[in-house]
Amino acid sequence: MCNHQPQCPTADSPDREAAVIVAGHPEQGWSLLCNGVLVFEDTGEILPDGEIIAPHRPLGTGRVTTAA
């Protein structure tokens, strides 16, 4: 699917999110990468084979809230 030089990472490589965006819809919260991966703004992904990758956004200590 990718015709960039150098080629973008494949959908099964660890750095798959570094691929070029071919269809971006930030108003809907998702982008399609040239390797076929669908990336969501919450960092979740759907791979071309249908595998779902759960959101993996790291939480910094400044964003953690403790209930009183």
C-alpha positions as CSV (number, residue, x, y, z in Angstrom):
1,M,0.0,0.0,0.0
2,C,2.9,2.4,0.8
3,N,4.9,3.9,-2.1
4,H,6.9,6.3,0.0
5,Q,10.7,6.2,0.1
6,P,11.8,5.0,2.5
7,Q,8.8,2.8,2.9
8,C,6.6,3.3,6.0
9,P,6.5,0.7,8.8
10,T,4.2,-2.2,8.1
11,A,1.1,-2.7,10.2
12,D,2.7,-5.5,12.2
13,S,5.9,-3.5,13.1
14,P,6.2,-1.9,16.6
15,D,6.5,1.6,15.0
16,R,3.4,1.3,12.8
17,E,2.1,4.6,14.0
18,A,4.9,6.4,12.2
19,A,3.3,5.7,8.8
20,V,2.0,8.6,6.7
21,I,-1.6,9.7,7.1
22,V,-3.5,9.1,3.9
23,A,-7.0,10.1,5.2
24,G,-7.2,12.3,8.3
25,H,-10.5,13.1,10.0
26,P,-9.6,14.9,13.3
27,E,-13.1,16.2,13.6
28,Q,-14.2,12.5,13.9
29,G,-11.1,11.5,15.9
30,W,-9.5,9.0,13.5
31,S,-6.9,8.8,10.8
32,L,-6.0,6.1,8.2
33,L,-2.3,5.4,7.7
34,C,-0.8,4.2,4.5
35,N,0.0,0.8,6.1
36,G,-3.8,0.3,6.5
37,V,-3.9,1.0,10.3
38,L,-6.8,3.0,11.6
39,V,-5.6,5.2,14.5
40,F,-7.9,6.9,16.9
41,E,-7.2,10.1,18.9
42,D,-7.4,8.1,22.2
43,T,-4.4,6.1,20.8
44,G,-6.5,3.0,20.1
45,E,-6.0,1.3,16.7
46,I,-7.6,-1.2,14.3
47,L,-5.1,-3.2,12.3
48,P,-5.8,-4.2,8.7
49,D,-6.5,-7.8,9.8
50,G,-9.2,-6.5,12.2
51,E,-7.1,-6.9,15.4
52,I,-8.0,-4.2,17.9
53,I,-5.2,-2.4,19.9
54,A,-6.5,-0.9,23.1
55,P,-5.7,2.8,23.8
56,H,-2.2,3.1,25.2
57,R,-1.9,6.8,26.1
58,P,0.5,7.1,29.0
59,L,-0.9,9.0,32.0
60,G,1.6,11.4,33.6
61,T,1.5,12.0,37.3
62,G,0.1,15.5,36.7
63,R,-3.0,14.0,35.2
64,V,-3.9,11.4,37.8
65,T,-6.7,12.5,40.2
66,T,-7.5,10.9,43.5
67,A,-11.1,10.9,44.7
68,A,-11.7,12.3,48.1
